[in-house]
Amino acid sequence: MAERGVSRAEFIRRRRGSDFVGRRDEVGVFQANLERVAGADGFEFLFHVHGIAGAGKTSLVRQWDTKARDRYGAVTAHVDDDVHSAVEAMAAVSEQLGRQGCGLKGFDKLLATYHQRRHEAETTAVGAPAAEAEGSPASVSSTVATQVGLVGLSMVPGLAPFTSAVDAKQVAQGADRLRAALSSRFRSHDDAQLVLSPVQVLTPVFARELTEVAQRVPWVVLFFDTYEQTAPVLDSWLRDLLVEGDYGSLPLNVIVVLSGQGRLDARCWGDCLGMIAEVPLDVFTEDEARQLLAAKGITDERLVEVILEVSGRLPVLVDALAQARPSDPAAVGDPADTAVERFLKWIADPAERAAVLSCALPLQLNEDIYRAAVGEPEAAGYPWLRSLSFVIDQAGRCRYHQVVRSPMLRVQRAASPTQWSRDHARLADAFGQWRETLEATLPADGHWDNQHWRDLRLNQTYHQLCAQPHKALPDSIHETVQACDHGEATLRRWAQTLTQAGQDTNTPALTQLGHKLQGAGTDASFLIAALTQLLTIPVITATTRTLAHTIRGREHRNAGAYEAALADYNTALAHDPDYERAARGRGMTYDHMERYQEALNDFNRVIQLDPDSAWARLQRSFVHQELGRDDDALTDLNHAIGLNPPEDAWAVIAARGLVYQGLGRYDEALTDLDHAIQLEPDRASIIGSRGQTYRSLGRYDDALTDLDHAIQLNPGQTWIIASRGETYRLMGRYDEALTDFNHAIQLDPDQAWIIASRGQTYRLMGRYDEALTDLDHAIQLDPEDGWAIYESAVVLRLSGSEGAAERWHRVVEVFQAESVGEGRKAVWAAGNLLVVLCGLPDWRRAQEQVEVFLSASPSRHQIKEVLNDLADLRGALPVGASQLDPIVSRLEAALSQS
């Protein structure tokens, strides 16, 4: 009776483990390590198996896996070259541990959130196909959710006009180009970080739950096979995880095995090579080869000698030739024949021989692919094929060992180029049909987000290239550009496939292109370098070139290289003046450059091309706000609310609430924010923004209620914690304010405005030394932070310290420069400059600045905030009433007339 509870895959694993021959010393090294106490003398937690292709690395690590599981109670996971990022590696480990009853549930949940948020980030504006979408932002709600969080930041620090000058754009520019977060529908700042920095967010959770698994089992062993392929994207992550402890300290009973052809990169591993157990593999010794042949029943000396000579004692070939079990020494033939030809010659059944050759054509195998490759074979043929020694079977998929597959492909291509093309065309058609069937079940804009769809498309592309390399190349280049649009991991898959197709068809140009794309780098500029390479290809079509420039423009913009982004968008629009995606991207670039009129022109063009684009109306409303055209902004938002689908209604309503908040129309802001919260009751950022509105109204208890709730929903949201600190400060509860500021700074130590807010709190408490320390630190982080410079000047004057005059003149320079620009920021800067001149004091210039400020057509809210800040200035410093009162009267008169 069959053993209950053992899967087919587990049975095959055990059977192959029992057939393992040779490598006794290497097996003994690993086994002895598992018999030691973790941390004892001689114990190793990191192994590196390396050797030439076909040396038996995969077979050895499989044997290690079998020993670890069956004899030592380990749970194990294998990662190979099917992963192209650290995120994919963690997902593969979690999935395999889950099958062994040790799943990483918290990680899986967070990973699912990541995939959802990433899909939202890549989803287009309403109704547009994914391939045509501007990657940032993706939709109405994506933009607004980020603006809710960032506008919240701008409303926090002390003196209101100073804080309003620190708007969402400034915050984003100072935090690793956080504006890239505009491309997703974030529930919170944590969601933004998850999409922007998935490795940094996911890995600590992965490490923590892997540690919990290790506390329940004797050993956890992670195998990274074909590491020569994955090292470029995994090296730094694994080093940080295993050696540096950047994501938390893993217990020593978590053992990692790296297995690949070459040595480890000394640039990454050089200073820790002493803690890596090297296990080099060469070809079999003659004794090992003879032992394997004897185990297969091959003892005829003439056969043994031929096999040893033909195989070169390369383990994979020795095993393949032995598995054919030749019985007639006369059939051995000329020793000069290749090992593959010899192997095929010893398969007596012509149908089996043909099946082996046909199944070398696909990159990977399952039963469906087997049938497509072979025709209509016997069902029993696939299990037999899977049993062959050179067929690597892992995680439900199979593929030939490349040392065996490559010569099989050469044999077929040389024998009949026409048949070669037909066979690959048939396989391309099969993958195309499977892909089209899957597409019928997917959203129209969701194809590239589906892993199975991408696998089918990639295999279809490979076989099209193999069938007719030159004819298929233009379409393949377009797909590769689309892969760039989807991200680095997807591009690496396409590049690897281009390389493979080039090698398998002996097309050097294709091979070189794949290698160049794979070698484009691993840093943030990888996609830019890859797109630059693709744009040099002569056969690239005009449509593909337009798309490539547009995507590269996005990458340049997200990297802060605005001039390069504009150059790309201009080129794309020169090719296609009606390409909406490029117009959107250029508009966003102008927006980030604070060239608002040019941004407005582009968004007008987008709306002209697509009048029903809710996203464009929303984005244009933000530009209108920057230009001080609040009525136009509200008109666009009202229109967007009518266009927006129900699931996004909360977002535009919240955006309108924030406009009302910025205008000081707090009752209307509360109405919209209340409505948005009713639609999305768990959005911490909107609740936090409502709390700020309550604070602006002086309703501090209501503000604290909202801010407490928002922090409960999202304990890591630093701006909400700091906002509660500001509320406590305004209530005179300074100790509680300091507690919140300390917590926020601990979570994010480089946020200058939070440090400055704490400095202001110290100033109000009369703790001038601590205040000045914080304010100097904030200025160091952001030398153009006018509010921090102003606060430090106040502290220096109050404490009688030197340097006060220099700080006053410096803050005048900062706000003078900002007031020269256009839009809302310039108006706020003009009001800030007026307050600073009164504090200097420079009454002649202050009198002149009143008229400059009023001539800029400030809103009622802006005038009110300047009046509030002058009142705060009067309370902080001895300011002459006879000089200040006329200025206040002039502002009050303007307010009454507005």
Secondary structure, DSSP 4 states (H G I P E B T S, - for coil): -PPTT--HHHHHHHHHHHT--S-HHHHHHHHHHHHSPTTSTT--SEEEEEESTTSSHHHHHHHHHHHHHHHH--EEEEE-TT--SHHHHHHHHHHHHHHTT---HHHHHHHHHHHHHHHHHHS-STT--GGGS-SSS-SHHHHHHHHHHHHHHHT-SSSHHHHHHS-HHHHHHTSSSGGGGGGS--SSHHHHHHHHSHHHHHHHHHHHHHHHHHTTSS-EEEEE-SHHHHHHHHHHHHHIIIII-TT-PPPTTEEEEEEESS---HHHHGGGGGGSEEEEE-SPPHHHHHHHHHHTT---HHHHHHHHHHHTT-HHHHHHHHHT----GGGG--TTS-HHHHHHHT---HHHHHHHHHTTSSSSB-HHHHHHHHSS--TTHHHHHHTSTTEEEETTEEEE-HHHHHHHHHHHHHH-HHHHHHHHHHHHHHHHHHHHHHHTTS-TT-STT-HHHHHHHHHHHHHHHHH-HHHHHHHHHHHHHHHHHH-HHHHHHHHHHHHHHHHHHT-HHHHHHHHHHHTT-SSTTHHHHHHHHHTT-TT--HHHHHHHHHHHHHHHHHTT-HHHHHHHHHHHHHH-TT-HHHHHHHHHHHHHTT-HHHHHHHHHHHHHH-TT-HHHHHHHHHHHHHTT-HHHHHHHHHHHHHHS-GGGHHHHHHHHHHHHHHTT-HHHHHHHHHHHHHHSTT-HHHHHHHHHHHHHTT-HHHHHHHHHHHHHH-TT-HHHHHHHHHHHHHTT-HHHHHHHHHHHHHH-TT-HHHHHHHHHHHHHTT-HHHHHHHHHHHHHH-TT-HHHHHHHHHHHHHHT-TTHHHHHHHHHHHHHHHTTS-SHHHHHHHHHHHHHHHHTT-HHHHHHHHHHHHHT---HHHHHHHHHHHHHHHHHS---HHHHHHHHHHHHHHHHH-
